[in-house]
Amino acid sequence: MPTISVSPARRRGFTLVELLVVIAIIGTLIGLLLPAVQSARESANRNKCQNNMKQLGLAIQNFSDANGHLPNSFRPDSVVRISWITRSLPYLEQQQMADKFNLKQNWNNSTADTANGYKIPNAILAMTRIETLECPSSPSPNKRFDADPDTTGPYPTTDTLAVVAADGTSFSTTGLFCAPTDYSPTTFVDKRLDNGGTPSDTKADVVHIANGGDQKNGPADGLLPKDYDGNNQPKFSDAQDGLSNTIAVAECAGRPWVYRGRKRADDTSAAFPTRRVNGGGWVRPASDFAFDGASRDGTTFGTGSNVTVAVNATNGESNETAPFGSAPYKKEGGGEPFAFHPAGINVVLGDGAVKFINKDVTIRVFASLVTRAGAEQVDRKSSGL
């Protein structure tokens, strides 16, 4: 019988054109999917940020219940300066940290008070990052450390962290050492926003009577105003505008780096730390900030026809144009309401509720939410509350 040979079937591969078509389809699908992934990630970050701020609101409530007043930042003499967060540590599940922190010494003290049982200096403790204080949308929190400009030595000349010595009780090298917070009290409404009695003006109805470092209890104060003499202990009852109409803590993210829009402002002309916002470390009372308003490009503050933006123009004024110790901030923080959420910022109100403030909120409306006793008509709808 003759043998019949059968040739194996030829396996046909993809042509170059077919491969290119498949690659193009995959690229298109990725392009369509990426915005959705980014949106989902931001939604998750925003929810985590709101949970952080809810914890801060609870800490404020619990501190008040235990102490009979609110945990504002204070500097009762020329030496001791303590932030509201440091005072609130026991109510943020940070009791161990609170036990180590010496409230009778300044936050930047680098010598342990061993005679009174403190083994670690405050400055070393200040390097501790606290997750509750950091918005997950904010970039590079492990690099955004701060330092103290109010010292005999210079502010660190690079963004390099200080190195802790092997024994854990001193620094072996100098550098930045204050771990960041993205959340701070709004202490008052800047007097530069005074509308001069013109109802149609877009600025504030009620403003502080002085700027920077002046303790003037008045209707333009926020819920957690600074304490300069050891006697200013605000209470919830001071919020005559209503706790649901008064901001306790707002986002001010990205400090001490300067951000304008969502872009670092020191990546072209001036390098950090020359271009920095005064504030950003959770141990620093100067991380509290007054509300000033800004121009849309984030370069002008408080006064001028171009100062029209309340939220997300910038996280604060640079030390270049507002040198530490000079007017109008003096030694106070130069921060502004700012977050890396594209649509606005989160705030904690006096009643503990966490609300999202729309980025298009006007200066007038936001200022009315800052003041605790301004008797303004709060437009909750336009603010996004």
N, C-alpha and C positions, 0 to 999 in steps of 0.2 A: 504494500500500500504506500503510495507516495506520501512523503512528509509535508504537512502544510505549516509553514511558519507564519506566526501571527506577530506583527509588529506592535510593540506597546503603544498605547494611546499617548499622543503628545500632550504634555502638560503646558497649557497656555498661561503665561505670566501676565502681570499688569504692564500695560504700555506706559511710557513716560507721561503721556497726556493724562491717562487715568490717575496716575500717582499725583500729578499736579492738581487735578480736580479734587481728589480726596484731601490733600493737604490744605487746599483753599477752603474746603468745607469745614475741616477741623479748626482752621484759624478763625473762620467766621463764628463758629459755635463758641470758641473761647472768648472772642470779642464780645459776644452777646452775654456770656456767662459771667465775665469778670465784674461788670458793674453790679450785677446781682450779688456776687460774693462780697464785694466791697460794701454794699448796702447792708447786707446781713451782718457783716463784721461790725460796722458802725452802730447798727441797732443793738447788738450785743454789748458793745462798749458803752453806749449811752445808758443802757439798763444797769450795767455794773456801776457806772458813775452815779446814777440815781440811788443805787443801793448804798454806795459810800456816803452820799450826802444824807441819806436817811439815818445812817449811824451817827453822823455828826449832829443831826437834829435831836436824836434821842439822847446823845451825850449832853447837849445843852439843857434839855428838859431835866435829866437826872441830876446834873450839877446843881441846877436851880433848886430842885427838891431837897438836896442834901445841904446846901449852903445858904439858901435864902436869897441868892442873887445870881446874876448871870456870869459866865466865865470870860469876861473881857480881858484883853491883854493889858499889862500894867508895867509901869516903871516908876515906882514910888520914890526913888531917889536917883542920883546921878550914876549910880553903880549898877543896881539890880534892874534887869529888864527881862520880863517873863511873858511868853506868848499865851494866848487863850488856849491853844492846843496843849501846851505843857500842863496847864492847870486842869485840862480835861482828860488827861491820860487815863486816870482810873476808870473813867466812864466810856473809854474806847477799848476796853479789854487790854489795857497796857499797864496794869497795876505794878508789874515788876519793874518796868521802866520808870514809873512814877516814884517808886520807892528809892531808886538810885539817883534821881534828879534832885539836886539841892536848890530849893526855891529861895534860899537866902543868898545865893550867889548869882551873878549874871549868867545868861545862857552861853556866853562864849568863854567862860572861865576854864582855863586849861590846867589848873592845879587842884587836885582832889583835897577835899576838906576831911582828911582822915581823922582829925581830932573829934569830929562829930559823926563819924561812922560812914562817911561817903568815900568809897574806894576808887570811883571812876569820875574824872572831871566831867562837867556838863558838856564841854566842847566835844569830847569823845562820844558821849551819848547822842549828841546832835547829828552824828553821822548815820544814825539808825533810820533806815527807810521804813515807813509805815504804809502798808498797802492801802488802807482806808483813805489816806490823804492824797492818793494819786489817781487821776483819771486815766483809764486805759487807752483813751484816744490820744493822749499827750505823748509826743515822741521822746525817746531817749531819757527816761527818768533816772537811769543809772549814771548819767553825765550831767544832769541839771542841778548840781550842787551849788550852794551859795556860800558866802563868807560875811565877815563883819567889816563894813567900811569905817565904823566908828572906833578905830584903834590908833595906837601910836605908830604902828607899822602900816605899810601900804596894803591895799586890797591885792589879793594874788594876781600876778601878771599873766597867768595862763589859766586854762580851764582844767588843770591837773588837780586831782584829789590829793589832799594831805594823806600821809601814810602814818598809821598808828604804830607806835613802837611795840616790840614783842611782848612787853609786860602789860599792854593794854591800858596804861594809865597816862600816856603822853603821846605827842606826835614826834615822829622821827624826821619828818619833812613838813614844810609848810604847804599850803594850798587850800582849795575849797573844802569845806567840811560840813556844811549844813544841808541835810537831806531835804528834798523838795516837798511842798504842798501845792496842790492845784486849787485849794479852796480857802477862802479868806473872808472875814467880816467886812462889810461895807460900813465904814465908820461915820461918814457924813457926806453931805452934798457940798461940793466946792463953791465958794462964794463967787467965783468967776462965772458961774452959770446963772447968776441973778438976772432975771428978765426985766428988771427996772420998772416993774409994775405994769408992763404991757401984757394984757391978757392973751393977745394973739402971738406973742413971742413963742418960739419953739424951745426955749430953755426952761429952767426950773422955776417953780413958784416959790419954793422955800429953800434958802441956802444958809450955810454956816456963816457966822459973822467974822471968822478968821480962818487962815489956812495953816496947816502944818504945825503940830506940836502945841497947839493952844487948846486947853481944856475949857470949852465954853458950852456947858450943858444948855441945849436949846432945841427947838422943834426940828432943826435940820439934822440932828444927830441920828445915826443908825441905831439898831437895837443893841449892838455891842461896841459902844464907843470906847476909845482908849482911856485908861486911867493914869493920870500923871502925878497924882499926889497921894495915892493910896486910899482915897476916900470915895472914889467914883465907883459905886457898885450898882450897876443898872439892874432893873427888875422887869419882869414881863409886864407889870402894871404901867411901866413908862410908855408902852406902845399904845398911845391914845388913838392912833389911827386904826388899831385892830391888828392882832397878831397875824391874821391871814392876809393882811395888806402890807406887811413889813418884812423886808428881807433880813435874815440873820447872817447868812453866809452865801457867797456867790462864787462861781468859778472864776479863777484868774490863773490860767494854765500857761505852762511853758517857761515861766521865770526860772532863773534870772536872765536867760536869753531874751532878747527883744524879738517879738513876732509882729509882723504887719500883715494882715490877712492871715493866711495859713503858712506863710513863708518866713523863715528866719531872716531878720533884717541885717545881720552882720556877715552875710556870705558874699558880699561884693566889695564894700568899701572899708568898713571898720570891723575889726576882729574883737570878739569877746576876749577879755572882760571890759574893754573900753566901752563898747555898746552893750549895756545891761540895764535891767530894771532894778531899782533898789527894792529888794524883797525877794521872797521865794522860798526861804528856808522855814520849815515848820516851827522852829524854835524862836524865830524872830518876830517881835511885835511889829516891826516895820513891814511884815508881810500883809498886815491889814492895809486896806486902801480906801481912800475917799473916792467918790464918784465925780469925775471931771468932764466927761464927754470928750469926743475926739473927732478929728476930720476923717473923711473916708479913707485917706491914705495912711492914717495913723501917725501923722507927724506933728499935728497941732492939737493943743488941749485947752479946754476951759473957756476960751474966749475967741471971738472971731466968727464971721458969717459962715465959714466953712466947717465949723464945729457942729456937726449935725448927727453924729452917730453915737449911740449909747453902748452897743454891744458888738464885739467881734471885729472892730477895726484894728485893734492892737491890744496887747497884754500890758502895755504901760509905756511911760516916757523913758527914753534912754538917759543914762547918766551923762551923755554928751551935752544934751540941751538942758538937763536938770541936774547939775552936779550935786552930790551928796552934801547936805548942810545949807544949800542955797534956797532962795525963794523959788517957787511957792511951797514946795514940799518940806523944806528944811531937812529934818532927819526922818521924816515919815515915808512910808512906801509910796511908790509912784505907779502902782498897778492900775489896771482897768478891767472891767468885766469882759472876759474872753475865754473861749473854749475852742476845741478842735472839732466840735460838732458843727457841721455846715449850717444847720438851720437855727442855731441859737445857743443858749447856755442854760445849765441847771442852776437852781437856787434852792436854798432851804428857807422857808418862811418861819416866822416866829412861832406859829402853831405846830411846827415840826413837819409840815407838808413839804414835799419836794415837787417843784414845778419847773416846767421848761419855758424859758422866756424867748420869744421870737426874736430873731436877729434884726427885724425891722422895727422893733419897739422904739418909740421916740424918746429923746432925752427927757422930756417933760414927764412921760409916764414912768420911765425907769426911776427918775429922781423921786417921784411920789412914792415908789415902793421902797426906796432906801430910807426915807425919813420915818421916824417912829411917831412923831407928833406934829406933822406938818399941816394936818387938816385939809389936805388936797383931795380932790375928787379922783379916785383911782380908777382908771379905765382898764379893767381886768381883761376885757375882750381883746383890745388892741395889743395887749402885752402877751397874749397867748395863755394867760392863767385859766 
